[in-house]
Amino acid sequence: SMIFVDQTVVSVALPKIQSDLAVSQTGLEWIVNAYVLALAVTVARGGKLGDIFGRVRAFVAGVVTFAIASALCGLAPNEGVIIAARALQGVGAALMLPSSAAIVIDSFDIRERGKAMAIYVGVAQAFLALGPLLGGFLTEFLSWRWVFWINLPVGALALVMTYISKPSGLESAGGGVRPVYALLLILGMFAFVFGLQQGHEWGWSSPVTLGFLASGLVLLEIFSFIQIKSDDPLIQLRLFRNPAFAIDCALLFCIQFAMISLIVFGAIYLQKNLGFTPLQAGLGIMPIIISVVIMSQVSGRLFDRVGVKVPALTGAFLIAAGFFLQAPFLEGGDFLKILPGMIILGFGIGFVMVPTSTDALNRAGSEYRGQASGVVQTMRQIGATVGLASIGGLVATVQKGEVSKIISGFPGTDSVKAGLAPLIDGSLKGQIDSIRELTAVSPALMPELHTAVARSIAAGYYFAGSVVLAAFFVALVFMKSGTHHEDG
């Protein structure tokens, strides 16, 4: 629940964090991506640690780490500190996620796991639903710092409930965790994502950008080769020999790739372009969250009856449609026109996530379920971190081009145009003084800047929708129909 609350609470607070700490657009994306990237490269290790030392112990360690990191986020004085603390949050989440899901799966018969996972996800998503309102309220009436400090009482409650319920935490004999494996994965993912996310600043054909991308891919290839050959891998890549497990993970990767753009750029659009306050932005996001929560319950029960293919395909199609229905109307600045697309997208997310995740875990035997949960979460979070870097790079590139058009089209001398650049940069960061100065130069500049932001986010939405649509067609061809009633 802490993890789900954190996702939506922080998204609403992003514009205020950017304004208070003078964070650049790239820095703002790193506040999100540091968390997601850290989670992506450590969640498999978290699943393996849960298998070796006990899932309850791993879960408790994750809660404590996450709570400490949340306190540090709230105390952050600048961009660098909050990014580092967000990475530590990701490590804590990596210990919690696979262990909690594996505990739930192992506690129920295979024919009841869809319903059990629906309840598990439903509880978390109830907190997810509270996130935007809570984040908006805390940001508007107290401080954005409280969106992180709120995790402290939630973490304490999680520890108390774990102690009271005393869930069984299965341990596997033998095995270990080799730091070199984790290091290869961390360095490879960081280099690749760093190249993607910084490419719009360095230039996509820059030797530095290409060097980071290439080195990241090489390290990841080495990591994959070693994992397949190893008798004690960090990530059990042999699970991908099961085609059903592989297609589940591929679909989850693509869904998460697209969804991250909504979490980051949706909240920015509502506040910067539509002028919503943080609380109003929280209310504006609620239609998506409510749709997700409702449909997650329906899809879990549907999965138990008909299997994964019907809900997964339906969800993927609705997500793609939701992005495509919103994108054309972003420039117009009318919330009611994007609302139908938001609701449809939320239904799609709810339809696809529970069945696909549950089916993937069912494909692994009980002995490897913790690792399978770690692999599933790794694929989801890698999808998110690559998605944010890719879509964020596209948004930044389009926005840079639109800003260049605004400056070049502004009447005045070259020195006047040169003076606009820092004012526009400050305005995009939400700096009040820059916004006032820019408006004083020309009242038409801020509306033009809003149009530039809307067009860049629309480009990101079209890209996200296209990725999900491609995943829909892949799943249509390769995903098996019918129910699955045996482990493995």
C-alpha positions in Angstrom: 0.0 0.0 0.0 2.9 2.4 0.7 4.2 1.8 -2.8 0.9 2.5 -4.4 0.2 5.6 -2.3 3.7 6.9 -3.1 3.1 6.6 -6.8 0.0 8.8 -7.0 0.9 11.1 -4.1 4.2 12.1 -5.6 2.8 12.6 -9.1 0.5 15.3 -7.9 3.3 17.0 -6.0 5.8 17.1 -8.9 5.1 20.6 -10.1 5.4 22.0 -6.6 8.6 20.1 -6.0 9.9 21.5 -9.3 9.1 25.0 -8.4 10.4 24.9 -4.8 13.7 23.2 -5.6 14.2 24.8 -9.1 14.3 21.4 -10.7 14.8 21.1 -14.5 12.5 19.0 -16.6 15.1 16.3 -16.8 15.6 16.5 -13.1 11.9 16.1 -12.6 11.9 13.0 -14.6 14.8 11.7 -12.6 12.8 12.2 -9.3 10.4 9.6 -10.7 12.9 7.5 -12.6 15.5 7.2 -9.8 12.8 5.3 -7.8 11.6 3.2 -10.8 15.2 2.4 -12.0 16.3 1.4 -8.5 13.2 -0.8 -8.1 13.8 -2.4 -11.5 17.4 -3.4 -10.9 16.9 -4.7 -7.4 13.5 -6.2 -7.3 14.7 -9.6 -8.7 17.3 -9.6 -5.9 14.6 -8.8 -3.5 12.6 -11.8 -4.7 15.6 -14.1 -4.4 16.4 -12.8 -0.9 12.8 -13.6 0.1 13.2 -17.1 -1.2 16.5 -17.6 0.7 15.9 -15.8 4.0 12.1 -15.8 4.2 9.6 -13.6 2.5 8.3 -12.1 5.8 11.8 -11.0 6.8 12.4 -9.5 3.3 9.1 -7.7 3.5 9.8 -6.2 6.9 13.3 -5.1 5.8 11.7 -3.4 2.8 9.1 -1.5 4.9 11.9 -0.1 7.2 14.1 0.9 4.3 11.2 2.6 2.4 10.2 4.5 5.5 13.7 5.8 6.2 14.1 6.8 2.5 10.7 8.6 2.7 11.9 10.7 5.7 15.0 11.7 3.7 12.9 12.7 0.7 10.9 15.0 2.9 14.0 16.6 4.3 15.7 17.0 0.9 17.1 20.6 0.3 17.9 20.2 -3.4 17.4 18.1 -6.5 20.4 15.8 -5.9 19.4 14.7 -2.4 15.8 14.0 -3.3 16.8 11.9 -6.4 19.2 9.9 -4.2 16.6 9.3 -1.5 14.1 8.3 -4.2 16.6 5.6 -5.3 16.7 4.3 -1.8 12.9 4.2 -1.7 13.1 2.0 -4.8 15.4 -0.5 -3.0 12.9 -0.7 -0.1 10.1 -1.3 -2.5 12.1 -4.0 -4.3 12.2 -6.0 -1.0 8.5 -5.5 -0.4 6.9 -6.2 -3.8 7.9 -9.8 -4.7 7.7 -11.0 -1.1 4.2 -9.7 -0.5 2.8 -11.1 -3.8 4.5 -14.5 -3.3 3.0 -14.7 0.2 -0.5 -14.2 -1.1 -0.1 -16.7 -4.0 1.3 -19.4 -1.7 -1.6 -18.9 0.7 -4.4 -19.9 -1.8 -5.3 -22.8 -4.1 -4.6 -22.2 -7.7 -8.3 -22.0 -8.6 -8.8 -19.1 -6.1 -5.7 -17.1 -6.8 -7.3 -14.7 -9.2 -9.8 -13.7 -6.5 -7.1 -13.6 -3.9 -4.8 -11.4 -6.1 -7.8 -9.2 -6.9 -8.3 -8.6 -3.1 -4.6 -8.1 -2.6 -4.4 -5.5 -5.5 -7.8 -4.0 -4.4 -6.5 -3.2 -1.0 -3.4 -1.6 -2.4 -5.5 0.2 -5.0 -7.8 1.6 -2.4 -4.7 3.4 -1.1 -3.9 4.2 -4.7 -7.3 5.9 -5.0 -6.6 7.9 -1.9 -3.2 9.0 -3.2 -4.2 11.9 -5.5 -6.5 13.4 -3.0 -4.1 13.0 -0.1 -1.2 14.3 -2.2 -3.2 17.2 -3.4 -4.4 18.1 0.1 -0.9 17.8 1.7 0.8 19.7 -1.1 -1.7 22.5 -1.1 -2.3 23.0 2.6 0.9 21.8 4.2 3.9 21.1 2.0 5.0 18.7 -0.7 7.4 17.3 1.9 4.4 15.7 3.7 3.7 13.5 0.7 6.8 11.6 1.7 6.4 11.8 5.5 3.0 10.3 5.3 4.7 7.0 4.6 6.1 6.9 8.1 2.7 6.1 9.9 1.7 3.8 7.0 5.0 1.9 7.4 4.5 1.6 11.1 1.0 0.2 10.6 2.3 -2.3 8.0 4.9 -3.6 10.6 2.2 -3.9 13.3 -0.2 -5.8 11.0 2.6 -8.2 9.8 3.4 -9.0 13.5 -0.3 -9.6 14.3 -1.1 -11.7 11.2 2.1 -13.8 11.3 2.0 -14.9 7.7 4.1 -17.9 6.7 7.3 -16.9 5.0 8.7 -19.9 3.1 12.4 -20.3 2.7 14.3 -22.2 0.0 17.4 -24.3 1.0 20.7 -23.2 -0.5 21.5 -20.5 -3.0 23.0 -17.2 -2.5 23.2 -13.7 -3.9 26.3 -12.8 -5.9 27.1 -9.1 -5.9 28.7 -9.2 -9.4 25.4 -10.2 -11.0 23.6 -7.3 -9.3 26.4 -4.9 -10.3 26.2 -5.9 -14.0 22.4 -5.4 -14.0 22.7 -2.0 -12.2 25.4 -0.6 -14.4 23.8 -1.9 -17.6 20.4 -0.5 -16.8 21.7 2.8 -15.5 23.9 3.3 -18.6 21.1 2.5 -21.0 18.4 4.6 -19.2 20.8 7.5 -18.6 21.6 7.6 -22.3 17.9 7.6 -23.2 17.0 10.2 -20.7 19.8 12.6 -21.4 19.8 12.1 -25.2 17.6 15.1 -25.9 20.2 17.4 -24.1 23.3 15.8 -25.5 21.9 15.1 -29.0 20.7 11.7 -30.1 23.7 11.3 -32.5 26.2 12.5 -29.9 29.1 10.0 -29.2 28.3 10.4 -25.5 24.6 9.4 -25.9 25.5 6.5 -28.2 28.3 5.4 -25.9 26.0 5.2 -22.9 23.3 3.3 -24.9 25.8 0.9 -26.4 27.6 0.2 -23.2 24.3 -0.4 -21.4 23.2 -2.9 -24.0 26.5 -4.7 -23.9 26.5 -5.0 -20.1 22.9 -6.3 -20.2 23.8 -8.8 -22.8 26.7 -10.1 -20.7 24.4 -10.2 -17.7 21.8 -12.2 -19.6 24.4 -14.7 -20.9 25.8 -15.3 -17.4 22.3 -15.7 -15.9 21.3 -18.4 -18.4 24.5 -20.4 -17.8 24.5 -19.9 -14.0 23.2 -22.6 -11.6 22.4 -19.9 -9.1 21.2 -16.9 -11.1 20.0 -13.5 -9.8 17.2 -13.5 -12.3 15.9 -16.9 -13.3 15.8 -16.2 -17.1 15.0 -19.9 -17.7 11.5 -19.0 -16.8 11.2 -17.3 -20.2 11.5 -20.7 -21.8 7.9 -21.0 -20.9 6.2 -19.1 -23.8 3.1 -18.2 -21.7 5.3 -16.7 -19.0 7.3 -14.8 -21.6 4.3 -13.3 -23.3 2.8 -12.3 -19.9 6.0 -10.4 -19.0 6.3 -8.8 -22.5 2.7 -7.5 -22.2 3.4 -6.1 -18.7 6.6 -4.5 -19.9 4.7 -2.6 -22.6 1.8 -1.6 -20.4 4.1 -0.2 -17.7 6.2 1.5 -20.5 3.1 3.5 -21.4 1.5 4.0 -18.0 4.5 5.9 -16.6 3.8 8.8 -19.0 0.4 9.2 -17.5 1.7 9.3 -13.9 4.3 12.0 -14.7 2.9 14.1 -17.5 -0.8 13.8 -16.6 -0.3 15.6 -13.3 2.0 18.2 -14.9 -0.6 18.9 -17.6 -3.5 19.4 -15.2 -1.6 21.9 -13.1 0.5 23.7 -15.6 -1.9 23.9 -18.5 -5.3 23.7 -17.0 -4.3 25.7 -13.9 -5.5 23.2 -11.4 -4.4 23.5 -7.8 -2.7 20.3 -6.4 -6.0 19.3 -4.7 -7.9 19.9 -7.9 -5.3 17.9 -9.8 -5.8 15.0 -7.3 -9.5 15.1 -8.0 -8.8 15.3 -11.7 -6.8 12.0 -11.6 -9.5 10.2 -9.5 -11.6 9.0 -12.6 -8.6 7.0 -13.7 -7.9 5.5 -10.3 -11.5 4.6 -9.6 -11.8 2.9 -12.9 -8.7 0.9 -12.1 -9.9 -0.2 -8.7 -13.3 -1.2 -10.0 -12.1 -3.2 -13.0 -9.3 -4.9 -11.0 -12.0 -6.7 -9.0 -13.9 -7.7 -12.1 -10.9 -8.9 -14.0 -9.6 -11.1 -11.2 -12.8 -13.0 -11.1 -13.0 -13.1 -14.9 -9.5 -14.6 -15.0 -10.6 -17.5 -12.7 -13.3 -18.4 -15.2 -11.9 -17.8 -18.6 -8.1 -17.4 -18.3 -5.8 -14.6 -19.1 -6.3 -13.9 -22.8 -9.8 -12.2 -22.8 -9.1 -9.7 -20.0 -5.5 -9.0 -21.1 -6.5 -8.2 -24.7 -9.5 -6.2 -23.7 -7.3 -4.2 -21.2 -4.5 -3.6 -23.7 -7.0 -2.3 -26.4 -8.7 0.0 -23.9 -5.4 1.5 -22.7 -4.3 2.2 -26.3 -7.7 3.8 -27.0 -7.5 5.9 -23.8 -4.2 7.4 -24.9 -5.4 8.1 -28.4 -8.6 9.7 -27.2 -6.8 12.1 -24.9 -4.0 13.2 -27.1 -5.9 15.3 -29.7 -7.7 17.3 -27.0 -4.7 18.3 -24.8 -4.0 21.4 -26.8 -7.6 22.7 -26.3 -7.2 22.7 -22.5 -10.7 21.3 -21.9 -10.8 18.8 -19.1 -14.2 17.4 -20.0 -12.9 16.5 -23.5 -10.1 14.3 -22.1 -12.2 12.8 -19.4 -13.7 9.9 -21.5 -10.2 8.9 -22.5 -9.0 8.9 -18.9 -11.9 6.7 -17.8 -11.4 4.2 -20.7 -7.6 4.1 -19.9 -8.3 3.3 -16.3 -10.7 0.5 -17.2 -8.0 -0.9 -19.4 -5.3 -0.8 -16.7 -7.7 -2.6 -14.3 -8.5 -5.2 -16.9 -5.0 -6.2 -17.8 -2.8 -6.0 -14.7 -4.3 -8.6 -12.3 -4.9 -11.4 -14.8 -1.6 -11.0 -16.5 0.4 -10.9 -13.3 -1.5 -13.8 -11.7 -1.1 -15.9 -14.8 2.7 -15.3 -14.9 3.1 -16.4 -11.3 0.9 -19.5 -11.9 3.4 -20.5 -14.6 6.2 -20.9 -12.1 6.4 -23.7 -9.6 6.1 -23.0 -6.0 9.8 -23.3 -5.4 10.5 -20.5 -7.9 7.5 -18.3 -7.2 9.4 -15.7 -5.3 11.9 -15.4 -8.1 9.1 -15.4 -10.7 7.4 -12.6 -8.8 10.8 -10.8 -8.9 11.1 -11.3 -12.6 7.6 -10.1 -13.2 8.2 -7.0 -11.2 11.6 -6.5 -12.9 9.9 -6.5 -16.3 7.3 -4.1 -15.2 9.7 -1.7 -13.6 12.2 -1.9 -16.5 9.2 -1.1 -18.8 8.5 1.9 -16.6 12.0 3.2 -16.4 12.7 2.7 -20.2 9.2 4.1 -20.9 9.8 7.3 -18.9 13.3 7.8 -20.4 12.0 7.2 -24.0 8.7 9.1 -23.7 10.3 11.8 -21.6 13.0 12.2 -24.2 10.4 12.5 -26.9 8.4 15.0 -24.9 11.5 17.1 -24.2 12.6 17.0 -27.8 9.2 18.2 -29.1 9.0 20.8 -26.4 12.5 22.1 -27.2 11.4 22.4 -30.9 8.2 24.3 -30.0 10.1 26.6 -27.7 12.6 27.4 -30.5 9.6 28.3 -32.7 8.2 30.7 -30.0 11.6 32.4 -29.6 12.4 32.7 -33.4 8.9 34.0 -34.1 9.0 36.6 -31.4 9.4 40.2 -32.8 12.5 41.9 -31.6 16.3 42.0 -31.8 18.5 39.0 -31.3 19.5 40.2 -27.8 15.8 40.4 -26.8 15.2 36.9 -28.1 18.2 35.6 -26.2 16.8 37.1 -23.0 13.6 35.1 -23.5 15.4 31.7 -23.2 16.1 31.9 -19.4 12.6 33.3 -18.7 11.0 30.5 -20.6 13.2 28.0 -18.8 12.2 29.4 -15.5 8.5 29.5 -16.5 8.6 25.8 -17.4 10.1 25.1 -14.0 7.1 26.9 -12.4 9.2 29.8 -11.1 6.7 32.6 -10.3 9.2 35.5 -11.0 10.0 34.1 -14.4 6.3 33.7 -15.2 5.6 37.3 -14.2 8.5 38.7 -16.2 7.6 36.6 -19.3 4.0 37.8 -19.1 5.2 41.4 -18.8 7.3 41.0 -21.9 4.2 39.8 -23.8 0.9 38.4 -22.4 0.7 36.0 -25.4 3.9 34.1 -24.5 2.5 32.1 -21.6 -0.5 30.7 -23.7 2.0 29.9 -26.4 4.2 28.1 -23.9 1.1 26.1 -22.6 0.5 25.1 -26.2 4.1 23.9 -26.6 3.7 21.8 -23.4 0.4 20.3 -24.6 1.8 19.4 -28.0 4.9 17.7 -26.4 2.7 15.7 -24.0 0.3 14.7 -26.8 3.3 13.4 -28.8 4.2 11.3 -25.7 0.6 10.0 -25.4 0.6 9.0 -29.1 3.8 7.1 -28.7 2.6 5.4 -25.5 -0.6 4.3 -27.2 1.2 3.0 -30.2 3.5 0.8 -28.0 0.4 -0.7 -26.2 -1.4 -1.3 -29.5 1.6 -3.2 -30.8 1.6 -5.3 -27.6 -2.1 -6.0 -28.2 -1.4 -7.5 -31.6 1.5 -9.6 -30.3 -0.6 -10.9 -27.4 -3.5 -11.6 -29.9 -1.2 -13.9 -31.8 0.8 -15.6 -29.1 -1.2 -15.6 -25.9 -3.0 -18.9 -25.2 -6.7 -19.0 -24.6 -8.5 -20.9 -21.8 -7.8 -21.4 -18.1 -4.6 -22.9 -16.5 -5.2 -25.2 -13.5 -1.7 -26.4 -12.7 1.4 -24.8 -11.2 4.3 -24.4 -13.7 
